[in-house]
């Protein structure tokens, strides 16, 4: 089986959570690709330069992801005997955006090669913009969807800070991809979940199972499933 797991990046700030993540990765059978977000490092870095309005914000955000969060996460996993390799989409043109396009193309064959060599790719959500020749930071949920869809993954899991998507204090057990926009617009689902649900819905037609949960509930079945 091929698993793609998206985490926020906050996990590296908490040793107990990192241990839980490492334990989960060791339990999972098959191949795993880990996609991470900006954690606490990225907002702190941007705040230090005056926020996203700074002309250098995009470049500095990419540096924080690739030079700060990614190696820390890889090091934490390596200390726990996981054969992790840190990458961004710029490496090997793993994710690139063609001129005039918005969504990245994923070179899934590169990921497959690494997985065949028993590596666990840890991917920072940065794509190579072919028009500018520079890296551009992607929404990490979008990056996870693109990677999982390109691989035709058996399972895509979005790790958030609640065990699934909640509405009026109750966990939503399942969401149909075609209905999620209406749920968001009508306030049935909190807008805070919009990014992850949108990415999950986009991936659902191309991935075996798409689920949203928290790290503690990874193997318990307490989750929100997103179906095509």
C-alpha positions in Angstrom: 0.0 0.0 0.0 1.0 3.6 -0.6 0.2 6.1 2.1 0.4 9.9 1.8 0.2 11.7 5.2 0.0 15.4 5.6 1.0 16.9 8.9 1.0 20.6 10.0 4.6 20.9 11.0 3.6 21.8 14.6 4.4 18.2 15.5 8.1 18.8 15.6 7.7 21.3 18.5 6.4 18.5 20.8 8.6 15.5 21.5 5.7 13.3 22.7 3.8 14.1 19.5 6.8 13.3 17.4 7.2 10.0 19.1 3.6 9.2 18.4 4.1 10.1 14.7 7.3 8.0 14.6 5.4 5.0 16.2 2.6 5.4 13.6 5.0 5.5 10.7 6.7 2.4 12.0 3.4 0.6 12.3 2.1 1.4 8.8 2.7 -1.3 6.2 3.7 -0.3 2.8 5.2 3.0 1.4 4.8 6.3 3.0 5.2 9.9 1.8 5.0 12.6 4.4 4.0 16.2 3.4 4.4 18.9 6.1 3.2 22.4 6.6 4.7 25.4 8.2 4.2 24.6 11.9 5.0 27.3 14.3 8.3 28.3 12.6 6.7 29.8 9.5 4.3 32.3 11.2 7.1 33.3 13.6 9.5 33.9 10.7 7.0 36.0 8.8 6.1 38.0 11.9 9.8 38.8 12.3 9.9 40.5 8.9 6.6 42.3 9.2 4.3 39.7 7.8 3.4 38.4 4.4 3.3 41.9 2.9 7.1 42.0 2.9 8.4 41.7 -0.7 10.8 38.9 0.5 8.0 37.0 2.3 7.7 34.2 -0.3 11.4 33.6 -0.4 11.8 33.7 3.3 8.8 31.3 3.7 10.5 28.9 1.4 13.7 29.1 3.3 11.9 28.5 6.6 10.1 25.4 5.2 13.1 23.9 3.4 15.9 25.1 5.6 14.2 25.0 9.0 11.2 22.8 9.4 12.1 20.0 6.9 15.5 19.2 8.3 14.3 19.3 11.8 11.5 16.9 11.0 13.8 14.5 9.1 16.3 14.6 12.0 13.6 13.8 14.5 12.4 10.8 12.4 16.0 9.6 11.8 16.7 9.6 15.5 13.8 7.2 15.8 15.2 4.8 13.2 13.1 5.9 10.3 14.9 6.2 6.9 13.6 9.6 6.1 14.9 11.9 3.3 14.1 15.6 3.2 13.0 17.1 -0.1 11.1 20.1 -1.6 9.4 20.1 -4.9 12.4 22.0 -6.3 14.6 19.0 -5.7 14.8 16.9 -8.9 11.9 19.0 -10.2 9.7 16.8 -8.1 6.9 19.4 -8.3 6.9 22.1 -10.9 4.5 24.7 -12.3 4.4 25.3 -16.0 4.1 28.9 -17.3 0.5 30.0 -17.3 -0.6 27.3 -14.9 -1.4 27.4 -11.2 -1.4 23.8 -10.0 1.9 21.9 -9.9 2.7 18.8 -11.8 4.2 16.0 -9.6 6.9 13.7 -11.0 5.5 10.7 -9.4 8.1 8.4 -10.9 10.8 10.1 -8.7 8.8 9.4 -5.6 8.2 5.8 -6.7 11.9 5.4 -7.2 12.7 6.7 -3.7 9.9 4.5 -2.2 11.3 1.5 -4.0 14.7 2.2 -2.3 12.9 2.1 1.1 13.2 5.8 1.7 10.4 7.8 3.4 10.2 11.1 1.5 9.5 14.1 3.8 8.3 16.8 1.4 8.2 20.5 2.0 5.4 22.1 0.0 7.5 24.1 -2.5 7.2 23.8 -6.2 9.6 25.0 -8.9 8.0 27.8 -11.0 9.4 27.2 -14.4 8.5 30.7 -15.5 10.6 32.4 -12.9 13.1 29.6 -12.1 12.3 30.1 -8.4 10.6 28.0 -5.8 7.0 29.0 -4.8 5.4 27.9 -1.6 2.2 25.9 -2.0 -0.7 25.3 0.4 0.4 22.1 2.1 -3.0 20.5 1.9 -3.0 21.1 -1.9 0.5 19.7 -2.1 -0.6 16.5 -0.3 -3.6 16.1 -2.6 -1.4 16.6 -5.7 1.2 14.0 -4.5 -1.4 11.4 -3.5 -3.4 11.9 -6.7 -0.3 11.6 -8.9 0.8 8.4 -7.1 -2.7 7.0 -7.1 -2.1 6.4 -3.4 -4.2 3.8 -1.6 -4.7 6.2 1.3 -4.4 9.9 1.9 -4.6 11.1 5.6 -4.8 14.7 6.7 -3.6 15.1 10.3 -5.3 18.0 12.0 -5.9 19.0 15.6 -9.3 17.3 16.0 -10.3 13.7 15.3 -12.1 14.6 12.1 -14.2 17.5 10.9 -16.8 18.7 13.4 -20.2 20.5 12.9 -22.1 21.8 15.9 -19.8 19.9 18.2 -20.4 16.6 16.5 -17.9 14.8 14.3 -18.9 14.4 10.7 -18.3 10.8 9.8 -18.4 11.3 6.0 -18.5 14.0 3.4 -19.2 13.7 -0.3 -16.7 15.6 -2.3 -19.3 17.1 -4.6 -21.1 18.6 -1.5 -18.4 20.1 0.5 -18.5 23.6 -1.0 -22.2 23.8 -0.2 -21.5 22.7 3.4 -18.9 25.4 3.8 -21.0 28.1 2.2 -24.0 27.2 4.4 -22.0 27.1 7.5 -22.7 23.4 8.1 -18.9 22.9 8.4 -16.7 25.5 10.1 -14.7 27.5 7.6 -11.5 26.6 9.5 -11.8 23.2 7.8 -12.1 24.6 4.3 -8.6 24.1 3.1 -8.2 20.5 4.3 -11.7 19.5 3.1 -11.2 21.2 -0.3 -8.0 19.3 -0.8 -9.5 16.0 0.4 -12.4 16.4 -1.9 -10.1 17.1 -4.9 -8.1 14.0 -4.1 -11.1 11.7 -3.5 -11.6 10.6 -7.2 -8.0 9.6 -7.5 -7.1 8.0 -4.1 -8.4 4.8 -2.6 -9.3 6.3 0.8 -9.2 9.9 2.0 -9.6 10.7 5.6 -9.2 13.5 8.1 -8.3 12.8 11.7 -5.8 13.7 14.4 -2.6 11.8 15.2 -4.0 10.1 18.3 -6.9 8.7 16.3 -4.9 7.5 13.4 -5.6 3.8 13.9 -8.9 4.0 15.8 -11.3 4.7 13.0 -12.4 8.0 14.6 -12.2 10.2 11.5 -14.0 11.9 8.7 -14.0 10.1 5.4 -14.2 12.1 2.2 -15.6 10.1 -0.7 -15.9 11.0 -4.4 
